[in-house]
Each structure stands twice: as C-alpha cells, then as structure tokens.
C-alpha cells in the first residue's frame, strides 16, 4: 500500500513539474516576447513621446504618419475581408455540400496561399497584373499600374488583390468545417416546404454558420492587418503600418516604430480575445433584421429569381476568382522564368536573362544557396523547439481549468503583425535589450518560435479533440501504467497525425516568414527577404527564379501535409 501511495505521489509531482515547466516555457518563449514591445514603449515613454509629438526638427510629423499608415491598413483589411466573404462563402458551401471531380485539388489551391511564402507570391501577383507577361498580354501593356488606387475606397489595387488571396482561406476553411458539421436535414426539410436554396441559406444555414463566418472574418482581418512580405513587394509609393515599422527600424527611429508596433499588437489582441470569449460562451446572437423592416416578401421574390437564374453562376464566379488570384500568378511566374532563362524576351540581352543573373557577376545563385541553408536550419530548429513546447501545452489546455484562456492567448502570436513581433524580439533579446543574442540565425529562431508554438498547438488540439484519448489513457492507468508510460505508449501515438501536421505547417510558416525576419536576421538572410532585396535591386529575373523556387518548395510541403492529414 505504501509503495502504491509513493507511486501516486511521485506521479503527481511529475505532473506538477511538467505544468510548471510548460507555463514557464510559454512565458519565456511565446508570451513575453510577444508583448514585450508594449512594456518597452511604456518604460521609454519620454523618448517615444518626444519622437512622436515634440521632435525638435519635424514636430509631430511621425504621429501624423502613424495615423495615415494605420488608416490605410484598416481600410485595406476591411475591403479585403468584404471580398473574402463575397467569394469565400459560396466556395465554402460548394466544398462542403457538393461532390465533383477535382474537389481535392481545389481544396489544395485554397490552402496553398496559407503555406506559400508571401514575398514570392506577391512578386508573382505584380508580374501578373502589371506586365505583358501576365494578363497584360491581352492588351499589350499591364492591366494596371503598380501604384493604381481604386477610386472611392482609396485602396491600392495590387495590394487589395494580394491581401484577398492571402486571407480568403481563413473564411473558406473555417466555414467549410462548420458546414460539414451541420447535418443537411434542415436544408432538405426547407426544400420540401418550397423554399429556394438562397432562402434556405439565409434563414437556416447562415444563422447556424454565423459564428464560423464571424470567426473566419476576424482571423482574415487580423491577418490582413499584419501582412508584410507580399505587401513590401507590391507597396510602390504606399506604406502600411507593418511596413512602416520595418522602415523606421532601418532608420533607427525606434520610438515611432515601437509605438506603432505596440498599437498593432494591442489591436490584434483586442480583435481576438473578445471574439474568442463570445464564441466560446454563447456564440453569436442573430436577430430578425429583415422581418423588422418588412422586406421579407421582396427578399423571397428576389431569391426565387436568383435561385432560378443564378444557381450555377455563383460556383463559376468562385472558380474564376481562384483562377485569377491563385492559379494565374503561379502560372505566369513559371512561364516568365522559362521565357527569360537565357535572355530578356523584350530586348534580347543576355544580361537580362535568369541564367546570367544567377551565375554571372551578381552570383545570385550563391546567395540563394546560402539563404536556403539559413532558412532550412532556422525553420528546422524553431519547429523542433516549438513542438517540444507545444505537446505538453496541449495537455495543459485540455486538462487545466485555465486551458481555454491559454489557448486564446496563443492565437494572438498567430495574427500579430510579424514586423511588430520582430521588433519586440529584437528589443528583448538583441543588442538594444538584454544583449543575449545578436541579429542572426539564433535571433531568427527565437522569433520564429513565438508563432510556431501556436501553429503546432492548434494542429495537435484538433487531433486530441477528435480522438478518444482519455478513454485509452484511463485503461492504461488501470493496468498499472505510470503517467510517463501512458503518455509515451498511448497518448503520443494517438496524437502522431496532429503532431506531424503541426510540424509541417510550422516549418512552412517559418520558411516563408518575411516581416519579422527582416528585423532580426543581420547578415543571415533567408529566402523570402532575399526575394524582396532582389526586387528592390531591380534584379527581376533573379527574383522570378527565387519566387518559382519558393512556390516549388511550398507545393512539396503542401503535398506532405495532405499525405499526413489524409
């Protein structure tokens, strides 16, 4: 009996140590670096205030610039989400409710923009819309100029296209998962009572799916607010808030950069935490807006007409949308590499060819090789450490009373603008802060761990909640297994699929990160910032090849993800 009690007490002690170690790891590697910038801004407030509001040379010009950059970022994010909803809801319904040839391929295309390095995709989009290599071949010039501003909404066209392409998967995947969980019996009953498909969607499906639409929209909004890599490539004369942070750091304006970065972190937290609380507690309340204003009859008539005339158009429009914003940029950049491999297709000059820029005096191939080594090393180490932290974190989330709160906090690093995150890590661990790590590969790793841990956690949690892991663990313990043996022989094998999926997603996210890496990389350049540097140096052929290289890597990793999650 005493031996049994000793084993029980030893097991409880191990659990307590594991909980303490998990919380400490989360605090040191995830939460503290994520929010440090806010505390830095407060502790250095006198310097920040002088830089923003009382600069002896430019007065409050920096504060005016911050307002301008934030307004552009918010306006861009708002209209991107509106387009995401317009095209994403029909696509999600199509994927959830219909079976057709190529459905798996379409799902992969939608997921592709979540894993592709954004700097490469941004460059592909620019080529597609602004040159004769893309859509411009139809009219002999680019469809739009790079700085073209959409009238009335005052949003740069190329920026909007890129942000929509990179954010609409949040709407589609979140809503698709919710619709697949909803049994179609209510929709079938509505149809037998004479309701049109649009009326059924508005009165039955939409209210039930509204929490998922709301959640996906919030994630898309936050993702757009923080997008950096592709935006740097397509920005032209316009500057969003995340880009402003990077530019001010490069100009040593740390006061303005830290204040703007803190605002972005606070905005991301203010978006995510309340929504997480509402959705977990009560969901989203709906109200009978249309009945209140007595437009139900008119809506029913218009829905009957639309269901009869436009039933297939909505699906075709969604597919055309995917073609224009995802498939076409990839095809265009691949085709451009082939056409310009030996020489510039317009001038015929060898100096304008891909081969010359890669292996000639510029020797970009060597730079790409070094960047690949740094990228894979930093992504591998960051993913390994993140996985070691994530696995015990999942057990804490599922079995501790504060687990849901921790999970909500972990969503913030996933959507915090990476330029703000990079600045926060730089000021915490770098030469301007604790001076523990100089800019380089190890500071890149510390930065990537912050957003890699939540990615791995979410993948494992999804597998945990879909399995009967608690039942198997209870059976193992009744047979005399220790807590450690239970985790090793029962829990981890059951969670293997989620762990592998999380590792691939984390590695892919780390491989494609641009904004934060720019601020912490020093001389250890990774592939996505190298693409931006190539574009800024007007080494367009080399940038074409590097973008193609990134797309190919992303495609391989996506195939691996599909094999693991199938």
C-alpha positions as CSV (number, residue, x, y, z in Angstrom):
1,X,0.0,0.0,0.0
2,X,2.8,2.4,0.9
3,X,4.5,1.6,-2.4
4,X,1.3,2.4,-4.3
5,X,1.0,5.7,-2.5
6,X,4.6,6.5,-3.2
7,X,4.0,5.9,-6.9
8,X,0.9,8.1,-6.8
9,X,2.7,10.9,-5.1
10,X,5.6,10.6,-7.5
11,X,3.2,10.8,-10.4
12,X,1.5,14.0,-9.0
13,X,5.0,15.5,-8.5
14,X,5.9,14.8,-12.1
15,X,2.6,16.3,-13.3
16,X,3.3,19.5,-11.2
17,X,6.8,19.8,-12.6
18,X,5.5,19.3,-16.1
19,X,2.9,22.0,-15.6
20,X,5.4,24.5,-14.2
21,X,7.9,23.8,-17.0
22,X,5.2,24.2,-19.6
23,X,3.9,27.5,-18.3
24,X,7.5,28.8,-17.9
25,X,8.4,27.8,-21.5
26,X,5.3,29.5,-22.8
27,X,6.0,32.7,-20.9
28,X,9.7,32.8,-21.8
29,X,9.5,31.8,-25.5
30,X,6.0,32.9,-26.5
31,X,4.1,35.4,-24.4
32,X,6.9,37.6,-23.0
33,X,8.5,38.2,-26.5
34,X,5.1,38.8,-28.0
35,X,4.0,41.5,-25.5
36,X,7.4,42.9,-24.5
37,X,7.1,45.7,-27.1
38,X,4.2,47.2,-25.2
39,X,6.2,47.3,-21.9
40,X,9.2,48.8,-23.7
41,X,7.0,51.6,-25.1
42,X,5.8,52.4,-21.6
43,X,9.2,52.3,-20.0
44,X,10.7,54.5,-22.7
45,X,7.6,56.8,-23.0
46,X,9.5,60.0,-22.6
47,X,11.7,59.2,-25.6
48,X,8.7,57.9,-27.6
49,X,6.7,61.0,-26.8
50,X,9.5,63.3,-27.9
51,X,9.9,61.3,-31.2
52,X,6.2,61.4,-31.9
53,X,4.8,64.7,-30.7
54,X,7.7,67.0,-29.9
55,X,10.5,66.3,-32.3
56,X,12.7,69.4,-32.4
57,X,13.1,69.1,-36.2
58,X,9.8,67.7,-37.6
59,X,7.3,68.3,-34.7
60,X,4.5,65.7,-34.7
61,X,5.1,64.5,-38.3
62,X,5.7,60.9,-37.1
63,X,2.4,60.9,-35.3
64,X,0.6,62.1,-38.4
65,X,2.4,59.4,-40.4
66,X,1.3,56.7,-38.0
67,X,-2.3,57.8,-38.4
68,X,-2.0,57.7,-42.2
69,X,-0.4,54.2,-42.2
70,X,-2.9,52.8,-39.7
71,X,-5.9,54.2,-41.7
72,X,-4.6,52.6,-44.9
73,X,-4.0,49.3,-43.2
74,X,-7.5,49.3,-41.6
75,X,-9.2,50.3,-44.9
76,X,-7.2,47.7,-46.8
77,X,-8.1,44.9,-44.3
78,X,-11.8,45.9,-44.2
79,X,-12.3,45.7,-48.0
80,X,-10.2,42.6,-48.2
81,X,-12.5,40.9,-45.7
82,X,-15.6,42.1,-47.7
83,X,-14.3,40.4,-50.8
84,X,-13.3,37.4,-48.8
85,X,-16.9,37.0,-47.6
86,X,-18.3,37.6,-51.1
87,X,-16.2,34.9,-52.8
88,X,-15.4,32.7,-49.8
89,X,-18.9,31.9,-48.5
90,X,-20.1,30.4,-51.9
91,X,-16.8,28.5,-52.2
92,X,-17.1,27.1,-48.7
93,X,-20.7,26.0,-49.4
94,X,-19.6,24.4,-52.7
95,X,-16.9,22.4,-51.0
96,X,-19.0,21.3,-48.0
97,X,-22.2,20.3,-49.8
98,X,-21.2,19.1,-53.3
99,X,-19.1,16.3,-54.7
100,X,-17.3,16.9,-58.0
101,X,-14.2,16.0,-59.9
102,X,-11.2,18.0,-58.8
103,X,-12.6,18.9,-55.3
104,X,-9.4,17.8,-53.5
105,X,-7.3,19.8,-55.9
106,X,-9.5,22.9,-55.3
107,X,-9.1,22.5,-51.6
108,X,-5.3,22.3,-52.0
109,X,-5.3,25.5,-54.1
110,X,-7.3,27.3,-51.3
111,X,-4.8,26.0,-48.7
112,X,-1.8,26.9,-50.9
113,X,-1.9,30.6,-50.1
114,X,-1.7,29.8,-46.4
115,X,1.7,28.0,-46.8
116,X,3.3,29.8,-49.7
117,X,6.0,32.4,-48.7
118,X,4.2,35.7,-49.3
119,X,7.1,37.6,-50.8
120,X,7.3,35.2,-53.7
121,X,3.5,35.2,-54.2
122,X,3.4,39.0,-54.0
123,X,6.0,39.2,-56.8
124,X,4.0,36.7,-58.9
125,X,0.9,38.8,-58.5
126,X,2.7,42.0,-59.5
127,X,4.0,40.3,-62.7
128,X,0.5,39.0,-63.5
129,X,-1.3,42.4,-63.3
130,X,1.3,45.0,-64.2
131,X,3.3,43.5,-67.1
132,X,2.8,41.9,-70.5
133,X,4.0,38.6,-69.1
134,X,0.6,38.2,-67.4
135,X,-2.9,39.5,-68.2
136,X,-1.3,42.5,-70.0
137,X,-0.5,40.2,-73.0
138,X,-4.2,40.6,-73.9
139,X,-3.9,44.4,-74.4
140,X,-0.1,44.9,-75.0
141,X,0.6,46.5,-71.6
142,X,-0.1,45.9,-67.9
143,X,-3.7,45.8,-66.8
144,X,-3.0,48.3,-64.1
145,X,0.0,50.4,-63.0
146,X,1.6,49.3,-59.7
147,X,0.5,52.5,-57.8
148,X,-3.1,52.4,-59.2
149,X,-5.6,53.4,-56.5
150,X,-9.1,52.1,-56.6
151,X,-11.5,55.1,-56.8
152,X,-13.9,55.9,-53.9
153,X,-12.4,53.3,-51.5
154,X,-8.8,54.7,-51.9
155,X,-7.1,51.3,-51.7
156,X,-4.2,50.2,-53.9
157,X,-5.5,47.6,-56.4
158,X,-2.5,45.3,-56.3
159,X,-2.3,45.4,-52.5
160,X,-6.0,44.5,-52.3
161,X,-5.6,41.6,-54.7
162,X,-2.7,40.2,-52.7
163,X,-4.4,40.6,-49.3
164,X,-7.6,38.9,-50.6
165,X,-5.6,36.0,-52.0
166,X,-3.7,35.5,-48.7
167,X,-6.8,35.9,-46.4
168,X,-9.8,34.3,-48.1
169,X,-8.7,30.7,-47.0
170,X,-9.5,31.7,-43.4
171,X,-13.1,32.3,-44.4
172,X,-13.4,29.2,-46.6
173,X,-11.7,26.7,-44.4
174,X,-13.4,27.9,-41.2
175,X,-16.9,28.0,-42.8
176,X,-16.4,24.7,-44.6
177,X,-15.5,22.9,-41.4
178,X,-18.6,24.3,-39.8
179,X,-20.9,23.4,-42.7
180,X,-19.6,19.8,-42.8
181,X,-20.5,19.5,-39.1
182,X,-24.1,20.7,-39.8
183,X,-26.4,17.9,-40.9
184,X,-28.2,18.7,-44.1
185,X,-31.6,17.5,-42.8
186,X,-32.8,21.1,-42.0
187,X,-31.9,22.2,-45.5
188,X,-33.7,19.2,-47.0
189,X,-36.8,19.9,-44.9
190,X,-36.7,23.6,-46.0
191,X,-36.5,22.5,-49.7
192,X,-39.5,20.1,-49.3
193,X,-41.5,23.1,-48.0
194,X,-40.9,25.0,-51.1
195,X,-38.0,27.3,-50.0
196,X,-35.4,28.2,-52.6
197,X,-31.7,27.4,-52.0
198,X,-31.0,31.0,-51.3
199,X,-33.9,31.4,-48.9
200,X,-32.8,28.2,-47.1
201,X,-29.3,29.5,-46.8
202,X,-30.4,32.9,-45.4
203,X,-32.9,31.5,-42.9
204,X,-31.3,28.3,-41.8
205,X,-27.7,27.8,-42.8
206,X,-26.5,31.3,-42.3
207,X,-27.7,31.7,-38.7
208,X,-26.2,28.3,-37.8
209,X,-22.9,29.1,-39.5
210,X,-22.7,32.7,-38.4
211,X,-20.2,32.0,-35.6
212,X,-17.8,30.4,-38.1
213,X,-18.2,33.2,-40.6
214,X,-17.6,35.7,-37.8
215,X,-14.5,33.8,-36.5
216,X,-13.1,33.4,-40.0
217,X,-13.7,37.1,-40.8
218,X,-11.9,38.2,-37.6
219,X,-8.9,35.9,-38.5
220,X,-8.8,37.3,-42.0
221,X,-9.0,40.9,-40.8
222,X,-6.1,40.4,-38.3
223,X,-4.1,38.5,-41.0
224,X,-4.5,41.4,-43.4
225,X,-3.6,44.0,-40.8
226,X,-0.3,42.1,-40.2
227,X,0.6,41.0,-43.7
228,X,4.2,42.2,-44.5
229,X,6.1,40.1,-47.0
230,X,3.9,40.4,-50.1
231,X,2.9,44.0,-49.2
232,X,6.6,45.1,-49.2
233,X,6.9,43.7,-52.8
234,X,3.8,45.4,-54.1
235,X,3.7,48.5,-52.0
236,X,5.1,51.0,-54.5
237,X,4.5,54.5,-53.1
238,X,2.1,53.3,-50.3
239,X,3.1,52.3,-46.8
240,X,1.0,50.1,-44.5
241,X,1.6,50.0,-40.7
242,X,3.7,46.8,-40.7
243,X,6.0,48.2,-43.5
244,X,6.4,51.5,-41.6
245,X,7.7,49.6,-38.6
246,X,10.4,47.9,-40.7
247,X,11.4,51.2,-42.4
248,X,11.6,53.1,-39.1
249,X,13.7,50.5,-37.5
250,X,16.1,50.6,-40.5
251,X,16.2,54.4,-39.9
252,X,16.8,53.9,-36.2
253,X,13.5,55.6,-35.3
254,X,12.9,53.1,-32.5
255,X,10.4,55.4,-30.7
256,X,8.0,55.7,-33.5
257,X,8.5,52.0,-34.5
258,X,7.9,50.7,-31.0
259,X,4.7,52.8,-30.6
260,X,3.3,51.7,-33.9
261,X,4.2,48.1,-33.2
262,X,2.6,48.3,-29.8
263,X,-0.6,49.6,-31.4
264,X,-0.7,46.7,-33.8
265,X,-0.2,44.2,-31.0
266,X,-3.0,45.8,-29.0
267,X,-5.3,45.9,-32.0
268,X,-4.7,42.2,-32.7
269,X,-5.3,41.3,-29.0
270,X,-8.4,43.4,-28.9
271,X,-9.8,41.7,-32.0
272,X,-9.0,38.1,-30.9
273,X,-9.6,37.9,-27.2
274,X,-13.2,39.3,-27.0
275,X,-14.3,37.2,-30.1
276,X,-12.8,34.0,-28.5
277,X,-14.7,34.7,-25.3
278,X,-18.0,35.4,-27.1
279,X,-17.8,32.4,-29.4
280,X,-16.8,30.0,-26.5
281,X,-19.5,31.2,-24.2
282,X,-22.7,31.9,-26.2
283,X,-21.9,32.1,-29.9
284,X,-23.1,35.0,-31.9
285,X,-26.7,36.2,-31.4
286,X,-28.8,36.8,-34.5
287,X,-31.9,38.9,-34.9
288,X,-34.7,39.2,-37.4
289,X,-33.4,42.3,-39.2
290,X,-35.3,41.6,-42.5
291,X,-38.6,41.0,-40.7
292,X,-38.2,44.1,-38.6
293,X,-38.0,46.3,-41.7
294,X,-40.7,44.4,-43.6
295,X,-38.7,43.4,-46.6
296,X,-39.2,39.7,-46.3
297,X,-41.6,39.5,-49.2
298,X,-39.3,41.3,-51.6
299,X,-36.4,39.2,-50.5
300,X,-38.3,36.0,-51.2
301,X,-39.2,37.1,-54.7
302,X,-35.6,38.2,-55.5
303,X,-34.2,34.9,-54.0
304,X,-36.6,32.9,-56.1
305,X,-35.4,34.7,-59.2
306,X,-31.8,34.4,-58.3
307,X,-32.0,30.7,-57.4
308,X,-33.6,30.0,-60.8
309,X,-31.3,32.2,-62.9
310,X,-28.0,32.3,-61.0
311,X,-27.7,28.9,-59.4
312,X,-24.6,27.9,-61.2
313,X,-23.1,31.4,-61.7
314,X,-22.1,31.6,-58.1
315,X,-20.0,28.5,-58.4
316,X,-18.4,29.6,-61.7
317,X,-17.6,33.1,-60.2
318,X,-15.8,31.4,-57.3
319,X,-13.8,29.2,-59.6
320,X,-12.9,32.3,-61.8
321,X,-11.8,34.1,-58.6
322,X,-9.4,31.2,-57.7
323,X,-8.1,31.2,-61.2
324,X,-7.3,34.9,-61.2
325,X,-5.8,35.3,-57.7
326,X,-4.1,32.0,-57.1
327,X,-3.5,29.9,-60.3
328,X,-2.7,32.6,-62.8
329,X,0.1,34.3,-60.8
330,X,1.8,30.9,-60.3
331,X,1.5,30.0,-64.0
332,X,2.7,33.5,-65.0
333,X,5.8,33.4,-62.9
334,X,6.7,29.9,-64.0
335,X,6.2,30.8,-67.7
336,X,8.3,34.0,-67.2
337,X,11.2,32.0,-65.9
338,X,11.2,29.8,-68.9
339,X,10.9,32.7,-71.4
340,X,13.6,34.7,-69.8
341,X,16.0,31.9,-68.9
342,X,18.7,32.7,-71.5
343,X,17.9,36.4,-72.3
344,X,15.4,39.2,-71.8
345,X,12.5,38.3,-74.0
346,X,11.8,42.0,-74.8
347,X,15.4,43.3,-75.5
348,X,17.2,40.1,-76.3
349,X,20.0,41.0,-74.0
350,X,21.8,38.1,-72.2
351,X,22.3,40.4,-69.1
352,X,18.5,40.4,-68.7
353,X,18.3,36.6,-68.5
354,X,17.7,34.5,-65.5
355,X,20.9,32.4,-66.1
356,X,23.2,35.4,-66.3
357,X,21.8,37.0,-63.1
358,X,22.1,33.7,-61.2
359,X,25.6,32.6,-62.3
360,X,27.1,35.9,-63.7
361,X,28.8,38.7,-61.8
362,X,25.8,39.2,-59.5
363,X,26.0,35.5,-58.5
364,X,22.5,35.4,-57.0
365,X,22.5,31.6,-57.1
366,X,25.2,31.5,-54.4
367,X,23.2,34.0,-52.3
368,X,20.1,31.8,-52.9
369,X,22.0,28.7,-51.7
370,X,23.2,30.4,-48.5
371,X,19.6,31.7,-47.9
372,X,18.2,28.2,-48.4
373,X,20.7,26.8,-45.8
374,X,19.8,29.6,-43.3
375,X,16.0,29.2,-44.0
376,X,16.0,25.4,-43.5
377,X,18.3,25.5,-40.5
378,X,16.3,28.2,-38.7
379,X,12.9,26.6,-39.6
380,X,14.0,23.1,-38.5
381,X,15.4,24.2,-35.1
382,X,12.5,26.6,-34.4
383,X,9.9,23.9,-35.3
384,X,11.7,21.3,-33.1
385,X,11.7,23.6,-30.1
386,X,8.2,24.7,-30.8
387,X,7.0,21.1,-30.9
388,X,8.7,20.3,-27.6
389,X,6.8,23.2,-26.0
390,X,3.5,22.5,-27.8
391,X,3.0,18.9,-26.9
392,X,2.8,19.5,-23.1
393,X,0.9,22.7,-23.7
394,X,-1.9,20.7,-25.4
395,X,-2.3,18.5,-22.3
396,X,-2.4,21.7,-20.2
397,X,-5.1,23.2,-22.4
398,X,-7.2,20.1,-22.4
399,X,-6.9,19.3,-18.7
400,X,-6.4,22.5,-16.8
401,X,-9.2,25.0,-15.9
402,X,-7.2,27.8,-17.4
403,X,-6.6,25.9,-20.6
404,X,-9.1,27.8,-22.7
405,X,-7.6,31.1,-21.6
406,X,-4.1,29.9,-22.6
407,X,-5.4,28.7,-26.0
408,X,-7.0,32.1,-26.6
409,X,-3.7,33.9,-25.7
410,X,-1.9,31.5,-28.1
411,X,-4.0,32.7,-31.0
412,X,-2.5,36.2,-30.7
413,X,1.0,35.4,-31.9
414,X,-0.5,33.7,-35.0
415,X,-2.1,37.0,-36.2
416,X,0.1,39.7,-34.6
417,X,1.9,41.7,-37.4
418,X,5.2,40.0,-37.8
419,X,7.1,43.2,-38.1
420,X,5.9,44.2,-34.6
421,X,6.8,40.7,-33.4
422,X,10.3,41.0,-34.9
423,X,10.9,44.4,-33.3
424,X,9.7,43.1,-29.9
425,X,12.1,40.2,-30.0
426,X,14.9,42.5,-31.2
427,X,14.4,44.8,-28.3
428,X,14.1,42.0,-25.8
429,X,16.9,39.6,-26.7
430,X,19.0,41.8,-29.1
431,X,21.8,44.4,-28.6
432,X,19.3,47.1,-27.6
433,X,17.8,45.0,-24.9
434,X,19.2,42.1,-22.8
435,X,22.1,41.7,-25.3
436,X,21.9,37.9,-25.1
437,X,21.7,37.3,-28.9
438,X,23.0,39.4,-31.8
439,X,20.9,39.6,-35.0
440,X,21.5,36.4,-37.0
441,X,20.2,32.9,-37.2
442,X,19.7,32.4,-33.4
443,X,17.6,35.6,-33.1
444,X,15.6,34.4,-36.2
445,X,15.0,31.1,-34.4
446,X,13.8,32.8,-31.2
447,X,11.5,35.0,-33.3
448,X,10.0,32.0,-35.2
449,X,9.4,30.0,-32.1
450,X,6.9,32.7,-31.0
451,X,4.4,32.0,-33.8
452,X,5.4,28.3,-34.4
453,X,4.2,27.1,-31.0
454,X,0.6,28.2,-31.6
455,X,0.6,26.6,-35.1
456,X,1.7,23.2,-33.7
457,X,-0.7,23.5,-30.7
458,X,-3.7,24.1,-32.9
459,X,-3.0,21.1,-35.0
460,X,-2.5,18.8,-32.0
461,X,-5.5,20.1,-30.2
462,X,-7.7,19.3,-33.3
463,X,-6.5,15.7,-33.2
464,X,-6.8,15.5,-29.4
465,X,-10.5,16.5,-29.6
466,X,-11.3,14.1,-32.4
467,X,-9.8,11.1,-30.6
468,X,-10.9,9.1,-27.5
469,X,-7.5,9.6,-25.9
470,X,-8.9,10.0,-22.4
471,X,-10.6,6.5,-22.6
472,X,-7.3,4.8,-23.7
473,X,-5.3,6.6,-21.0
474,X,-7.7,5.5,-18.3
475,X,-7.4,1.9,-19.5
476,X,-3.6,2.1,-19.4
477,X,-3.6,3.6,-15.9
478,X,-5.9,0.8,-14.6
479,X,-3.4,-1.7,-15.9
480,X,-0.7,-0.1,-13.8
481,X,1.0,2.2,-16.3
482,X,2.7,5.3,-14.9
483,X,1.8,8.8,-16.2
484,X,5.0,8.9,-18.2
485,X,4.5,5.4,-19.7
486,X,0.9,6.3,-20.5
487,X,1.9,9.4,-22.4
488,X,4.8,7.6,-24.2
489,X,2.9,4.5,-25.3
490,X,-0.7,5.7,-25.6
491,X,-1.1,9.4,-25.9
492,X,1.7,10.3,-28.3
493,X,0.9,7.6,-30.8
494,X,-2.7,8.7,-30.9
495,X,-1.6,12.3,-31.5
496,X,1.0,11.4,-34.1
497,X,-1.1,12.7,-37.0
498,X,-1.7,16.1,-35.4
499,X,1.9,16.4,-34.4
500,X,3.2,15.7,-37.9
501,X,0.6,18.1,-39.4
502,X,1.7,20.8,-36.9
503,X,5.4,20.2,-37.7
504,X,4.8,20.6,-41.4
505,X,2.6,23.7,-41.0
506,X,5.1,25.3,-38.6
507,X,8.1,24.5,-40.8
508,X,6.2,26.0,-43.8
509,X,5.2,29.2,-41.9
510,X,8.8,29.6,-40.6
511,X,10.2,29.0,-44.1
512,X,8.0,31.8,-45.6
513,X,8.2,34.4,-42.9
514,X,9.4,37.8,-44.1
515,X,8.5,40.8,-41.9
516,X,9.9,39.6,-38.5
517,X,13.0,38.1,-40.2
518,X,13.9,41.4,-41.9
519,X,14.4,43.0,-38.5
520,X,16.3,40.2,-36.8
521,X,18.3,38.4,-39.5
522,X,21.5,40.5,-39.5
523,X,23.8,39.0,-42.2
524,X,22.0,35.6,-42.1
525,X,19.4,36.3,-44.9
526,X,16.6,33.8,-45.5
527,X,14.9,33.2,-48.8
528,X,11.8,35.5,-48.5
529,X,13.7,38.7,-47.6
530,X,16.2,37.8,-50.4
531,X,13.3,38.0,-52.9
532,X,12.4,41.4,-51.5
533,X,16.0,42.5,-51.8
534,X,16.1,41.3,-55.4
535,X,13.0,43.2,-56.3
536,X,14.3,46.4,-54.7
537,X,17.6,45.9,-56.6
538,X,15.6,45.5,-59.8
539,X,17.1,42.0,-60.3
540,X,13.8,40.9,-61.7
541,X,15.0,37.7,-63.5
542,X,16.7,36.5,-60.3
543,X,13.5,37.4,-58.3
544,X,11.5,35.3,-60.9
545,X,13.6,32.3,-60.2
546,X,13.6,32.7,-56.4
547,X,9.8,33.1,-56.5
548,X,9.5,29.9,-58.6
549,X,11.8,28.2,-56.1
550,X,9.6,29.2,-53.2
551,X,6.5,28.1,-54.9
552,X,8.0,24.7,-55.7
553,X,9.1,24.3,-52.0
554,X,5.6,25.2,-50.8
555,X,4.0,22.7,-53.2
556,X,6.1,19.9,-51.9
557,X,5.3,20.8,-48.3
558,X,1.6,21.0,-49.2
559,X,1.7,17.5,-50.6
560,X,3.4,16.3,-47.4
561,X,0.7,18.0,-45.4
562,X,-2.1,16.3,-47.5
563,X,-0.4,12.9,-47.0
564,X,-0.2,13.3,-43.3
565,X,-3.8,14.6,-42.8
566,X,-5.5,12.2,-45.2
